[in-house]
């Protein structure tokens, strides 16, 4: 939990220092989500700006967003379709069986809830992981994101609870979705990935 709170703080600090870049790219992301088919590449591009805001802030701008969007337009589409199908099936099952009783249904609901948490973690961490990899690959980054969620459940739960609260507040103050909320998600997602990669690297150095 402490790790999660630290990551949230780092993400929000990064958002505060690089707010200009996040606001404009958040707007571009929202516009590119309208055609739906471009949403996965738009998300990858927003994550790239968030990654640069943490690692090379002077390069985090709209031009970086558009460059990543063009590079990932077709690369991100299969990933987005796959994640969309998994999410739809999982949350449809949760909705369909919400009023059912019985031990078997309770077990299935628990399994689907855990699967939903894993799915959200993969959405949040895949592209930050992709940009941090020495030899990036979308499905390799997806696998690494899943492993990261499994290895850090308390941190991930802390992040998701905070992001859920942020989503509720943004729904009340709808302009936040247009200007900042998605950027905040990527700021925190990138902070989490960079934190865990740094911790993993430090452990390897200590062991060698």
N, C-alpha and C positions, 0 to 999 in steps of 0.2 A: 504493500500500500504506500509506503514511504517513497519507493521508487516511482510509483505512479504520480504522486503529488509533486515530486521533484520535476518529472517530465512535463507535467501540466504547467508548472511555473516557468520552465525554460521555453516552452512553446508560446505561452502568452507574452513573455518578455520579448521573444523574437518577433511576434506579431506587433507589439508596441513599437519596436525600433524600426520595423520595415513595413509599417502600415500602408504607406503609399502604394508599394508594389502589390500587397495583398488585396487592397481595395479594387484596383483596376483589373487585376487578373481574376478576382472573384466575379466581377461584372462580366468579363469575357466568358468565363466558365458558365455562368447562368445563361447567357445568350446561346452558347453552343450546345447547351442541354436541350434546347427547344426542338431541334430536329431528331433527338433521341439517339440516332445512329452515331452521332459525333460525340455523345456524352462520355464514353470510355476514354477516348483520346483527350478530351477536354479535362477530365479528371487527372489523367497522367501528366498533362501540361501544368495544371495547377499544383500538383505534387512536386513537379520539377522546380517551379518557382519557389515553393516552400523549402525544397532541398537547398537551392542556391542561397536563399535568405539565411540559412544556417551556416553554410560552408563558404559562400562567396557573395556576400550581400550586394556588392556593386553590380553584379550581373543579373540580379533578380528584378526583372522588369517585363513589360509586355512583349518585347522582342524575343526574350527567352521562352515565354509562354507560347507564342506562335511557332517558334522553331520546334519546340517539343511536340506541339499539336500536329504539325505536318509530318514529323518523323514517325509519330506513333499512331497516325490515323488508322491504318490497317492493322498494325501490330496489336493495338489495344482492343480492336473490335471483337475478336474471338474470346479474349479474356472477359470482356464486358458481357458478352452473350452467355458465356459459361457461368459467371458469377450471378447474372440475372436469373438464369434458370434455377440454379441451386437455391438462391434466396426465395424465389417465388414458390417453389415446391415446399421448402421448409416452413415458410410462414403461412402458406395455405393449410398445411397440416396442423399447425398450431391453432389456426382459426377454426378449422373444420371440427376439430376434436375438443375445443375449449369447453363445451357443455357436457361432454361424455364423462361417465364415471367408470371406476374399475381400476384394479391394480395394473393391468396391461396398459391401459390408456395413460395412467399416471407415469409409468416408466417411459412410454413413448414420448409423452410431453416433456419429460426431463431430458431425454435424448435430443429432441428437436430444439429445446431451449439452449442446450450446450452447443448444438450445431449452429444455431443462430449467432451465438457469441463468437464462435470460431469464424463464421462467415463475415461478421462485422470487422473482426480483427484483420482478416485477410484483405478486405477492402481498404482498410486504413493503412496497412503497412506494406502492401505489395509494391507500389511504385516508389516510395522512399527506399525500400530495400533494393529495388531495381537500380536506382541511381547510385547507390552505395556499393554495388557489386563491381569487382574488378573486370569480370566478363559477364555483362548483364544479359539476362534472358527472362522473358516474361514469366514463363512457367516455373523456371528456377526461382525467381523472386517470389512467386506465389507459394511455392513449397517452403521457402525460407520464412516467409511471413507466417505461415501456418505453424511451423516449428517454433517461431518466436512466441506466438500466442500460447502454445502448449507449455512452453518452458517458463512463462511469466504470467500465470493466470490472475494473480492478485493485482499486478500492475495493470493488466489489460482491463479487468473489471473496474478498477478505479477510473481509468481513462474513459471507458464507455459510460459509466454513470455520469461523469462530468459532462461528456459530450451530449448525453441525453438531456441533461438540465439545460445546457446551452441551446439545444434544438427547441426545447419548450419555450425558453425565453425569446428565441428568435421568431417563433411562430406568433407570439404575442406582439413583438416588435418586428413586423414583417420585413421592414427595410434592411434589417440585419442580414437576412438571407441573401439579399442582393449585393450587399457591400462587404461583408466580413466573415460570416459564419463558416462558409466552406473553406475559406482561407485559414480560419482558426483550426479547423479539423486537420488540414494539411500541416500547419505549423506544429501541432501537437503530435501528429503521426510521425513527422520527420524527427522531432525531438526524441521520440521513443526509440525509433530505429537507431539513430546515432548514439543514443545512450547505451543501448544493449550491445551494439557492435563494439563500442569502446570498452564496455565491461568484459565482453568475450575476448577481445584482444589483450586486455590487461591480464586476464586469467591465463591465457596461453603463454604470455611472456613470463609470468611468475612461475609457471610449471616447467619452462624450458631452462 
